[in-house]
């Protein structure tokens, strides 16, 4: 299952980043994607 959080700026996303463990960041077309792998 994928869950997405859409933010207009890095400042809006900053409070959520500490909650993401083992965060992988990729950048495509000036957009940043922060990913975490979940196991259920």
RAVEN-V732542 format. One record per backbone hydrogen bond with DSSP energy under -1.0 kcal/mol. NH is the residue of the N-H (numbers start at 1). CO is the residue of the C=O. Records with the same first field share a line. If there is no record, write none. Layout:
BEGIN
NH: CO, CO
END
This chain:
BEGIN
13: 9
14: 10
16: 13
17: 13
19: 16
20: 17
24: 35
26: 33
28: 31
31: 28
33: 26
35: 24
END
